[in-house]
Amino acid sequence: MMELRMVTAMMIKRFTISFPPGQEQECEKFTGDQAGCFAISVYPLPILFQERKHS
């Protein structure tokens, strides 16, 4: 579980993560159909990763 937290933190620190324009309904289906548990059904989830610029 610690590895999952570490990888998630590293991804958030390195990338700007967003949903593609015009695909909000697909993203809502992914989050709306999930039960409140750790195991989830897997739906396609379109995500954009843009590398952050470090100054």
N, CA, C and O atoms as a Tinker XYZ file with bonds, in Angstrom:
   220  protein
     1  N      0.816000   -1.184000    0.000000    73     2
     2  CA     0.000000    0.000000    0.000000    64     1     3
     3  C      0.870000    1.263000    0.000000    63     2     4     5
     4  O      0.504000    2.273000   -0.601000    81     3
     5  N      2.009000    1.199000    0.669000    73     3     6
     6  CA     2.908000    2.358000    0.673000    64     5     7
     7  C      3.439000    2.649000   -0.727000    63     6     8     9
     8  O      3.614000    3.810000   -1.097000    81     7
     9  N      3.696000    1.595000   -1.508000    73     7    10
    10  CA     4.197000    1.801000   -2.866000    64     9    11
    11  C      3.158000    2.528000   -3.710000    63    10    12    13
    12  O      3.504000    3.411000   -4.495000    81    11
    13  N      1.890000    2.164000   -3.553000    73    11    14
    14  CA     0.818000    2.817000   -4.294000    64    13    15
    15  C      0.746000    4.299000   -3.928000    63    14    16    17
    16  O      0.581000    5.148000   -4.804000    81    15
    17  N      0.866000    4.606000   -2.666000    73    15    18
    18  CA     0.861000    6.008000   -2.228000    64    17    19
    19  C      2.055000    6.767000   -2.794000    63    18    20    21
    20  O      1.915000    7.908000   -3.235000    81    19
    21  N      3.218000    6.142000   -2.784000    73    19    22
    22  CA     4.423000    6.803000   -3.266000    64    21    23
    23  C      4.332000    7.074000   -4.774000    63    22    24    25
    24  O      4.665000    8.169000   -5.227000    81    23
    25  N      3.886000    6.090000   -5.541000    73    23    26
    26  CA     3.765000    6.265000   -6.992000    64    25    27
    27  C      2.726000    7.330000   -7.313000    63    26    28    29
    28  O      2.945000    8.158000   -8.197000    81    27
    29  N      1.598000    7.322000   -6.609000    73    27    30
    30  CA     0.563000    8.334000   -6.828000    64    29    31
    31  C      1.106000    9.730000   -6.545000    63    30    32    33
    32  O      0.878000   10.653000   -7.327000    81    31
    33  N      1.815000    9.891000   -5.444000    73    31    34
    34  CA     2.392000   11.195000   -5.101000    64    33    35
    35  C      3.409000   11.643000   -6.146000    63    34    36    37
    36  O      3.443000   12.817000   -6.512000    81    35
    37  N      4.235000   10.723000   -6.626000    73    35    38
    38  CA     5.232000   11.066000   -7.643000    64    37    39
    39  C      4.567000   11.484000   -8.947000    63    38    40    41
    40  O      5.026000   12.419000   -9.602000    81    39
    41  N      3.486000   10.800000   -9.332000    73    39    42
    42  CA     2.773000   11.146000  -10.571000    64    41    43
    43  C      2.131000   12.527000  -10.454000    63    42    44    45
    44  O      2.196000   13.327000  -11.387000    81    43
    45  N      1.514000   12.802000   -9.312000    73    43    46
    46  CA     0.868000   14.099000   -9.116000    64    45    47
    47  C      1.902000   15.220000   -9.100000    63    46    48    49
    48  O      1.640000   16.315000   -9.598000    81    47
    49  N      3.061000   14.955000   -8.537000    73    47    50
    50  CA     4.120000   15.966000   -8.480000    64    49    51
    51  C      4.714000   16.239000   -9.864000    63    50    52    53
    52  O      5.065000   17.377000  -10.173000    81    51
    53  N      4.829000   15.204000  -10.693000    73    51    54
    54  CA     5.503000   15.341000  -11.987000    64    53    55
    55  C      4.573000   15.775000  -13.122000    63    54    56    57
    56  O      5.021000   16.434000  -14.060000    81    55
    57  N      3.286000   15.415000  -13.053000    73    55    58
    58  CA     2.366000   15.664000  -14.164000    64    57    59
    59  C      1.154000   16.482000  -13.734000    63    58    60    61
    60  O      0.715000   16.416000  -12.586000    81    59
    61  N      0.625000   17.252000  -14.677000    73    59    62
    62  CA    -0.695000   17.849000  -14.539000    64    61    63
    63  C     -1.656000   16.843000  -15.159000    63    62    64    65
    64  O     -1.522000   16.488000  -16.330000    81    63
    65  N     -2.619000   16.388000  -14.375000    73    63    66
    66  CA    -3.525000   15.327000  -14.809000    64    65    67
    67  C     -4.907000   15.933000  -15.021000    63    66    68    69
    68  O     -5.429000   16.626000  -14.148000    81    67
    69  N     -5.502000   15.667000  -16.194000    73    67    70
    70  CA    -6.823000   16.214000  -16.495000    64    69    71
    71  C     -7.589000   15.254000  -17.396000    63    70    72    73
    72  O     -7.038000   14.287000  -17.923000    81    71
    73  N     -8.881000   15.549000  -17.558000    73    71    74
    74  CA    -9.720000   14.776000  -18.463000    64    73    75
    75  C     -9.746000   15.465000  -19.821000    63    74    76    77
    76  O     -9.690000   16.693000  -19.885000    81    75
    77  N     -9.830000   14.702000  -20.906000    73    75    78
    78  CA    -9.899000   15.312000  -22.232000    64    77    79
    79  C    -11.192000   16.110000  -22.396000    63    78    80    81
    80  O    -12.235000   15.702000  -21.885000    81    79
    81  N    -11.136000   17.228000  -23.093000    73    79    82
    82  CA   -12.354000   18.009000  -23.340000    64    81    83
    83  C    -13.372000   17.184000  -24.122000    63    82    84    85
    84  O    -13.016000   16.467000  -25.057000    81    83
    85  N    -14.638000   17.292000  -23.731000    73    83    86
    86  CA   -15.709000   16.604000  -24.443000    64    85    87
    87  C    -15.945000   15.169000  -24.014000    63    86    88    89
    88  O    -16.827000   14.512000  -24.566000    81    87
    89  N    -15.196000   14.659000  -23.055000    73    87    90
    90  CA   -15.378000   13.273000  -22.620000    64    89    91
    91  C    -15.785000   13.196000  -21.151000    63    90    92    93
    92  O    -15.441000   12.242000  -20.454000    81    91
    93  N    -16.518000   14.206000  -20.688000    73    91    94
    94  CA   -16.914000   14.261000  -19.287000    64    93    95
    95  C    -17.845000   13.110000  -18.907000    63    94    96    97
    96  O    -17.759000   12.592000  -17.794000    81    95
    97  N    -18.739000   12.704000  -19.821000    73    95    98
    98  CA   -19.690000   11.635000  -19.495000    64    97    99
    99  C    -18.981000   10.309000  -19.263000    63    98   100   101
   100  O    -19.372000    9.554000  -18.373000    81    99
   101  N    -17.954000   10.010000  -20.038000    73    99   102
   102  CA   -17.193000    8.782000  -19.819000    64   101   103
   103  C    -16.505000    8.810000  -18.462000    63   102   104   105
   104  O    -16.451000    7.794000  -17.769000    81   103
   105  N    -15.983000    9.959000  -18.084000    73   103   106
   106  CA   -15.307000   10.091000  -16.787000    64   105   107
   107  C    -16.305000    9.985000  -15.642000    63   106   108   109
   108  O    -15.998000    9.388000  -14.610000    81   107
   109  N    -17.503000   10.559000  -15.811000    73   107   110
   110  CA   -18.536000   10.455000  -14.783000    64   109   111
   111  C    -19.005000    9.015000  -14.632000    63   110   112   113
   112  O    -19.313000    8.584000  -13.521000    81   111
   113  N    -19.065000    8.266000  -15.720000    73   111   114
   114  CA   -19.455000    6.858000  -15.641000    64   113   115
   115  C    -18.437000    6.077000  -14.813000    63   114   116   117
   116  O    -18.810000    5.209000  -14.023000    81   115
   117  N    -17.168000    6.380000  -14.991000    73   115   118
   118  CA   -16.120000    5.688000  -14.243000    64   117   119
   119  C    -16.289000    5.902000  -12.745000    63   118   120   121
   120  O    -16.217000    4.949000  -11.970000    81   119
   121  N    -16.514000    7.143000  -12.335000    73   119   122
   122  CA   -16.638000    7.428000  -10.899000    64   121   123
   123  C    -18.032000    7.146000  -10.367000    63   122   124   125
   124  O    -18.172000    6.749000   -9.210000    81   123
   125  N    -19.060000    7.335000  -11.169000    73   123   126
   126  CA   -20.434000    7.170000  -10.698000    64   125   127
   127  C    -20.860000    5.733000  -10.500000    63   126   128   129
   128  O    -21.718000    5.467000   -9.658000    81   127
   129  N    -20.296000    4.798000  -11.241000    73   127   130
   130  CA   -20.701000    3.399000  -11.152000    64   129   131
   131  C    -19.899000    2.604000  -10.133000    63   130   132   133
   132  O    -20.086000    1.392000  -10.017000    81   131
   133  N    -19.025000    3.248000   -9.404000    73   131   134
   134  CA   -18.184000    2.525000   -8.450000    64   133   135
   135  C    -18.838000    2.467000   -7.079000    63   134   136   137
   136  O    -19.411000    3.449000   -6.608000    81   135
   137  N    -18.746000    1.321000   -6.455000    73   135   138
   138  CA   -19.202000    1.182000   -5.069000    64   137   139
   139  C    -18.118000    1.736000   -4.152000    63   138   140   141
   140  O    -16.987000    1.958000   -4.584000    81   139
   141  N    -18.456000    1.954000   -2.912000    73   139   142
   142  CA   -17.484000    2.489000   -1.957000    64   141   143
   143  C    -16.578000    1.396000   -1.416000    63   142   144   145
   144  O    -16.592000    1.108000   -0.219000    81   143
   145  N    -15.794000    0.791000   -2.293000    73   143   146
   146  CA   -14.889000   -0.272000   -1.853000    64   145   147
   147  C    -13.584000   -0.182000   -2.636000    63   146   148   149
   148  O    -13.478000    0.573000   -3.602000    81   147
   149  N    -12.599000   -0.956000   -2.211000    73   147   150
   150  CA   -11.280000   -0.897000   -2.838000    64   149   151
   151  C    -11.278000   -1.556000   -4.214000    63   150   152   153
   152  O    -10.664000   -1.033000   -5.144000    81   151
   153  N    -11.956000   -2.700000   -4.358000    73   151   154
   154  CA   -12.016000   -3.397000   -5.647000    64   153   155
   155  C    -13.053000   -2.705000   -6.523000    63   154   156   157
   156  O    -14.184000   -2.484000   -6.091000    81   155
   157  N    -12.675000   -2.365000   -7.745000    73   155   158
   158  CA   -13.581000   -1.642000   -8.633000    64   157   159
   159  C    -13.710000   -2.367000   -9.960000    63   158   160   161
   160  O    -12.849000   -3.158000  -10.344000    81   159
   161  N    -14.801000   -2.082000  -10.648000    73   159   162
   162  CA   -14.943000   -2.541000  -12.027000    64   161   163
   163  C    -14.109000   -1.609000  -12.892000    63   162   164   165
   164  O    -14.037000   -0.406000  -12.638000    81   163
   165  N    -13.496000   -2.161000  -13.891000    73   163   166
   166  CA   -12.598000   -1.350000  -14.714000    64   165   167
   167  C    -13.318000   -0.901000  -15.981000    63   166   168   169
   168  O    -13.714000   -1.721000  -16.809000    81   167
   169  N    -13.481000    0.400000  -16.117000    73   167   170
   170  CA   -13.995000    1.021000  -17.331000    64   169   171
   171  C    -12.848000    1.809000  -17.955000    63   170   172   173
   172  O    -11.911000    2.194000  -17.256000    81   171
   173  N    -12.911000    2.051000  -19.253000    73   171   174
   174  CA   -11.899000    2.919000  -19.852000    64   173   175
   175  C    -11.988000    4.313000  -19.223000    63   174   176   177
   176  O    -13.081000    4.853000  -19.055000    81   175
   177  N    -10.860000    4.879000  -18.883000    73   175   178
   178  CA   -10.826000    6.215000  -18.292000    64   177   179
   179  C     -9.818000    7.059000  -19.055000    63   178   180   181
   180  O     -8.612000    6.935000  -18.847000    81   179
   181  N    -10.319000    7.926000  -19.949000    73   179   182
   182  CA    -9.395000    8.778000  -20.698000    64   181   183
   183  C     -8.814000    9.858000  -19.787000    63   182   184   185
   184  O     -9.551000   10.626000  -19.168000    81   183
   185  N     -7.498000    9.907000  -19.716000    73   183   186
   186  CA    -6.806000   10.887000  -18.873000    64   185   187
   187  C     -5.654000   11.489000  -19.671000    63   186   188   189
   188  O     -4.972000   10.790000  -20.420000    81   187
   189  N     -5.449000   12.781000  -19.503000    73   187   190
   190  CA    -4.315000   13.459000  -20.128000    64   189   191
   191  C     -3.247000   13.718000  -19.076000    63   190   192   193
   192  O     -3.540000   14.209000  -17.986000    81   191
   193  N     -2.007000   13.383000  -19.412000    73   191   194
   194  CA    -0.864000   13.668000  -18.549000    64   193   195
   195  C      0.019000   14.675000  -19.272000    63   194   196   197
   196  O      0.499000   14.407000  -20.373000    81   195
   197  N      0.232000   15.827000  -18.660000    73   195   198
   198  CA     1.131000   16.830000  -19.221000    64   197   199
   199  C      2.245000   17.058000  -18.210000    63   198   200   201
   200  O      1.994000   17.377000  -17.048000    81   199
   201  N      3.477000   16.890000  -18.671000    73   199   202
   202  CA     4.611000   17.046000  -17.764000    64   201   203
   203  C      4.710000   18.491000  -17.292000    63   202   204   205
   204  O      4.625000   19.430000  -18.083000    81   203
   205  N      4.889000   18.642000  -15.991000    73   203   206
   206  CA     5.006000   19.981000  -15.405000    64   205   207
   207  C      6.373000   20.572000  -15.742000    63   206   208   209
   208  O      7.363000   19.850000  -15.861000    81   207
   209  N      6.412000   21.872000  -15.892000    73   207   210
   210  CA     7.665000   22.588000  -16.123000    64   209   211
   211  C      8.220000   23.003000  -14.774000    63   210   212   213
   212  O      7.559000   23.720000  -14.022000    81   211
   213  N      9.424000   22.561000  -14.463000    73   211   214
   214  CA    10.061000   22.930000  -13.202000    64   213   215
   215  C     10.964000   24.130000  -13.434000    63   214   216   217
   216  O     11.768000   24.148000  -14.367000    81   215
   217  N     10.822000   25.126000  -12.579000    73   215   218
   218  CA    11.657000   26.324000  -12.736000    64   217   219
   219  C     12.753000   26.367000  -11.705000    63   218   220
   220  O     13.549000   27.305000  -11.690000    81   219
